[in-house]
Amino acid sequence: QVQLVESGGGLVQAGGSLRLSCAASGGTFSSYAMGWFRQAPGKERELVARISRLGTYYVDSVKGRFTISRDNAKNTVYLQMNSLKPEDTAVYYCNARIPATNRDYWGQGTQVTVSS
């Protein structure tokens, strides 16, 4: 059973920065595809960024502003968010996809609020 624990959310002014962290336990972290999703009230959950052995992916709206990275020695994935905009306001969720089982695991979510 994979457990994901997120931290780093908060309130920031437009143009500011935050770094989200997600610590994983319960498996072989280096084999996981790790992603960050977000969901705003009344909207669908969307994939923001993903990192795997094949590389990285970013949704167009965050390209050039967000960076996903991972530290396999610490079993942790990060999302560095710069130049934040009010439209980035959402609950951000850490996701792990396990290749052996094709299952998705989710963190509890962390609130990011960007004020104008």
C-alpha positions as CSV (number, residue, x, y, z in Angstrom):
1,Q,0.0,0.0,0.0
2,V,1.5,3.3,-1.1
3,Q,1.0,6.3,1.2
4,L,1.5,9.9,0.1
5,V,1.9,12.9,2.4
6,E,1.8,16.4,1.0
7,S,3.0,19.7,2.4
8,G,3.8,23.2,1.3
9,G,0.5,24.7,0.4
10,G,-0.6,28.1,1.6
11,L,-1.6,31.7,0.8
12,V,0.6,33.7,-1.5
13,Q,0.2,36.9,-3.5
14,A,0.2,36.9,-7.3
15,G,3.7,36.7,-8.6
16,G,4.9,34.8,-5.6
17,S,6.3,31.3,-5.3
18,L,5.5,28.1,-3.4
19,R,7.1,24.6,-3.3
20,L,4.9,21.6,-2.8
21,S,6.4,18.4,-1.4
22,C,5.0,14.8,-1.5
23,A,6.7,12.1,0.5
24,A,5.9,8.5,-0.5
25,S,6.2,5.2,1.4
26,G,5.3,1.6,0.8
27,G,7.0,0.6,-2.4
28,T,9.7,1.1,-5.0
29,F,9.5,4.9,-5.4
30,S,12.0,5.1,-8.3
31,S,9.6,3.0,-10.4
32,Y,6.6,5.2,-9.9
33,A,5.3,7.8,-12.3
34,M,4.6,10.8,-10.1
35,G,2.2,13.6,-10.8
36,W,0.6,16.7,-9.5
37,F,-3.1,17.3,-10.1
38,R,-5.3,20.3,-9.0
39,Q,-8.9,20.9,-8.6
40,A,-10.7,24.2,-8.1
41,P,-14.3,24.4,-6.8
42,G,-16.8,23.5,-9.5
43,K,-14.1,22.3,-11.9
44,E,-12.7,19.0,-12.9
45,R,-9.4,17.7,-11.5
46,E,-6.7,18.3,-14.1
47,L,-3.2,17.0,-14.5
48,V,-0.7,19.8,-13.9
49,A,2.7,18.0,-14.2
50,R,4.1,14.5,-14.3
51,I,7.5,13.0,-14.1
52,S,8.5,9.5,-15.0
53,R,11.4,7.6,-16.6
54,L,10.3,8.9,-19.9
55,G,10.5,12.6,-19.0
56,T,8.3,15.3,-17.8
57,Y,4.9,16.8,-18.8
58,Y,3.3,20.1,-18.0
59,V,-0.1,21.4,-18.8
60,D,0.1,24.5,-21.1
61,S,-1.1,26.9,-18.5
62,V,1.9,26.3,-16.2
63,K,4.7,25.8,-18.7
64,G,7.6,28.1,-17.9
65,R,6.3,28.7,-14.4
66,F,6.1,25.3,-12.6
67,T,8.8,22.7,-12.3
68,I,8.3,19.1,-11.2
69,S,11.3,17.2,-9.8
70,R,12.0,14.1,-7.6
71,D,14.6,13.0,-5.1
72,N,14.5,9.2,-5.2
73,A,16.8,9.0,-2.2
74,K,14.2,10.8,-0.1
75,N,11.2,9.2,-1.8
76,T,9.9,12.7,-2.5
77,V,8.5,14.6,-5.4
78,Y,8.3,18.4,-5.6
79,L,6.4,21.0,-7.5
80,Q,8.1,24.4,-7.6
81,M,5.5,27.0,-8.5
82,N,6.8,30.4,-9.6
83,S,5.0,33.5,-10.9
84,L,1.7,32.3,-9.4
85,K,-1.5,33.6,-10.7
86,P,-5.0,33.7,-9.1
87,E,-6.2,31.1,-11.5
88,D,-3.7,28.7,-10.0
89,T,-5.8,28.7,-6.8
90,A,-6.9,25.1,-6.2
91,V,-6.4,22.0,-4.0
92,Y,-3.3,20.3,-5.3
93,Y,-3.0,16.5,-5.1
94,C,0.0,14.2,-5.3
95,N,-0.4,11.1,-7.5
96,A,1.6,7.9,-7.9
97,R,1.0,5.5,-10.7
98,I,2.4,2.0,-10.0
99,P,3.4,0.2,-13.2
100,A,3.2,-3.3,-11.7
101,T,-0.5,-2.9,-10.8
102,N,-1.6,0.0,-13.0
103,R,-3.1,1.6,-9.9
104,D,-3.2,5.2,-8.9
105,Y,-2.6,6.4,-5.3
106,W,-3.5,9.9,-4.0
107,G,-2.3,12.3,-1.3
108,Q,-4.8,14.1,0.9
109,G,-4.4,17.4,-1.0
110,T,-3.0,20.7,0.0
111,Q,-4.7,24.1,-0.6
112,V,-2.9,26.7,-2.7
113,T,-4.5,30.2,-2.7
114,V,-3.2,33.0,-4.8
115,S,-4.5,36.5,-4.1
116,S,-4.6,39.4,-6.5
